Amino acid sequence: MWAAIASSLAGVAAQTPKASPELLAARVQVLEDRDAIRALLVSYARTLDERDFAGFEQLWAKDAEFFGGASNTAKGPVAIRDLLQGLLKVNAAPTPGRDFHLVMNQTVDVTGDTATGFSRGTWVVTDPDTKMRISIIANYYDQFVREGGRWKFKRHQIGGTPPK
């Protein structure tokens, strides 16, 4: 029986065309790009949680757009940084570490030097009685661009209707 299974698998392997070195390199590049973009999403959460607004500003492409709902929109890294810094001053715990973001369920589609993505963001806060609770769960719709050799946010939309 084992010989028959091994023979069958060998036959399947013989029928599978070998990928060219170029095709394998392209596949590896897409995997590396997806990993870098997922790291970018985690950096988004980490820099906000640490109130590292200088680092946060570096995550955005020069012509980036932020859509946070209502009138919470901004264009350009400095304006996006200023908007989020202002929102956290009003909505976040006074000391870093008492609230934090989680980024999960990430999907990323890469096409050359651009990519699109979907993820879920969750904001966990500490109440005055020191109990943690989920404050917000939102869908993130993103466009990314490779700029200066690094992946950056081109467009970040929190909630709403998925862009077309």
C-alpha positions as CSV (number, residue, x, y, z in Angstrom):
1,M,0.0,0.0,0.0
2,W,2.8,2.5,0.9
3,A,4.5,1.8,-2.3
4,A,1.4,2.6,-4.3
5,I,1.0,5.9,-2.4
6,A,4.6,6.8,-2.9
7,S,4.4,5.9,-6.6
8,S,1.2,8.1,-6.9
9,L,2.9,11.1,-5.2
10,A,5.9,10.7,-7.4
11,G,3.7,10.8,-10.5
12,V,2.1,14.0,-9.3
13,A,5.4,15.6,-8.5
14,A,6.7,14.7,-12.0
15,Q,3.7,16.4,-13.6
16,T,4.1,19.6,-11.6
17,P,6.1,22.1,-13.7
18,K,9.2,23.5,-12.1
19,A,9.0,27.2,-11.3
20,S,11.7,29.3,-12.9
21,P,14.1,31.2,-10.7
22,E,12.4,34.5,-11.8
23,L,9.0,33.2,-10.8
24,L,10.3,32.0,-7.4
25,A,12.0,35.4,-6.8
26,A,8.7,37.2,-7.6
27,R,6.8,35.0,-5.2
28,V,9.3,35.6,-2.5
29,Q,9.2,39.3,-3.1
30,V,5.4,39.3,-2.6
31,L,5.8,37.4,0.6
32,E,8.4,39.9,1.9
33,D,6.2,42.8,0.8
34,R,3.2,41.4,2.7
35,D,5.3,40.9,5.8
36,A,6.6,44.5,5.6
37,I,3.1,45.9,5.2
38,R,1.9,43.8,8.2
39,A,4.8,45.2,10.2
40,L,3.7,48.7,9.0
41,L,0.2,48.1,10.4
42,V,1.7,47.0,13.8
43,S,4.0,50.1,13.8
44,Y,0.8,52.2,13.3
45,A,-0.6,50.7,16.5
46,R,2.7,50.8,18.4
47,T,3.6,54.4,17.6
48,L,0.1,55.6,18.7
49,D,0.2,53.6,21.9
50,E,3.7,54.9,22.8
51,R,2.7,58.4,21.7
52,D,5.7,58.4,19.4
53,F,4.3,61.0,17.0
54,A,7.6,61.5,15.2
55,G,7.7,57.8,14.4
56,F,4.0,57.8,13.5
57,E,4.6,60.6,11.0
58,Q,7.2,58.5,9.2
59,L,4.7,55.8,8.4
60,W,2.9,58.0,5.8
61,A,3.6,58.6,2.1
62,K,4.2,62.3,1.2
63,D,0.7,62.5,-0.3
64,A,-1.1,60.2,2.2
65,E,-4.7,60.6,3.1
66,F,-6.4,59.7,6.4
67,F,-10.2,59.2,6.7
68,G,-11.2,58.6,10.3
69,G,-14.9,59.3,9.9
70,A,-16.9,62.5,10.7
71,S,-14.5,65.5,10.2
72,N,-11.5,63.5,11.2
73,T,-9.7,63.7,7.8
74,A,-6.2,64.9,7.0
75,K,-3.8,64.9,4.0
76,G,0.0,64.6,4.3
77,P,2.1,63.1,7.1
78,V,2.3,66.3,9.3
79,A,-1.5,66.9,9.2
80,I,-2.2,63.2,9.9
81,R,0.2,63.2,12.8
82,D,-1.4,66.4,14.2
83,L,-4.9,65.0,13.8
84,L,-4.1,61.8,15.7
85,Q,-2.1,63.5,18.3
86,G,-5.1,65.8,19.0
87,L,-7.5,62.9,19.0
88,L,-5.4,61.0,21.5
89,K,-5.1,64.0,23.8
90,V,-8.9,64.1,24.0
91,N,-9.8,60.4,23.9
92,A,-6.9,58.4,25.3
93,A,-5.6,57.7,28.7
94,P,-3.3,60.5,30.0
95,T,-0.4,58.0,30.4
96,P,0.8,55.7,27.6
97,G,0.3,52.0,28.5
98,R,-3.2,52.4,29.8
99,D,-4.7,51.9,26.4
100,F,-3.5,50.1,23.3
101,H,-4.4,49.1,19.8
102,L,-4.7,45.6,18.3
103,V,-4.4,45.1,14.6
104,M,-5.8,41.7,13.3
105,N,-7.3,39.8,10.4
106,Q,-4.9,41.4,8.0
107,T,-5.2,40.7,4.3
108,V,-2.8,42.3,1.9
109,D,-2.8,42.2,-2.0
110,V,0.5,43.4,-3.5
111,T,0.9,44.6,-7.1
112,G,4.4,45.9,-7.7
113,D,5.0,49.0,-5.6
114,T,1.4,49.4,-4.5
115,A,-0.9,47.3,-2.4
116,T,-4.3,47.3,-0.8
117,G,-5.3,45.8,2.5
118,F,-8.0,45.1,5.0
119,S,-7.6,44.7,8.7
120,R,-9.5,45.1,11.9
121,G,-8.4,47.6,14.5
122,T,-9.4,47.3,18.2
123,W,-8.8,49.9,20.8
124,V,-8.6,48.6,24.4
125,V,-8.8,51.2,27.2
126,T,-8.5,51.1,30.9
127,D,-11.5,52.5,32.8
128,P,-11.0,54.6,36.0
129,D,-11.6,51.5,38.1
130,T,-8.6,49.9,36.2
131,K,-10.7,47.4,34.3
132,M,-9.9,47.0,30.6
133,R,-12.6,47.2,28.0
134,I,-12.9,47.4,24.3
135,S,-13.6,50.9,23.2
136,I,-13.7,50.6,19.4
137,I,-13.5,47.8,16.9
138,A,-13.2,49.1,13.3
139,N,-12.5,48.0,9.8
140,Y,-9.4,49.5,8.3
141,Y,-9.3,49.9,4.5
142,D,-5.8,50.7,3.3
143,Q,-3.8,51.6,0.3
144,F,0.0,51.3,0.5
145,V,2.9,52.5,-1.6
146,R,6.6,51.7,-1.7
147,E,8.2,55.1,-1.2
148,G,12.0,55.5,-0.8
149,G,12.3,51.7,-0.6
150,R,9.9,51.4,2.4
151,W,6.2,50.6,2.5
152,K,4.0,53.4,3.7
153,F,0.4,54.3,4.0
154,K,-1.0,56.0,1.0
155,R,-4.6,56.0,2.2
156,H,-6.0,54.9,5.5
157,Q,-9.8,54.7,6.1
158,I,-11.3,53.7,9.3
159,G,-14.8,52.2,8.9
160,G,-17.4,53.3,6.4
161,T,-18.0,51.7,3.0
162,P,-15.1,49.9,1.4
163,P,-13.4,52.1,-1.2
164,K,-13.8,51.0,-4.9
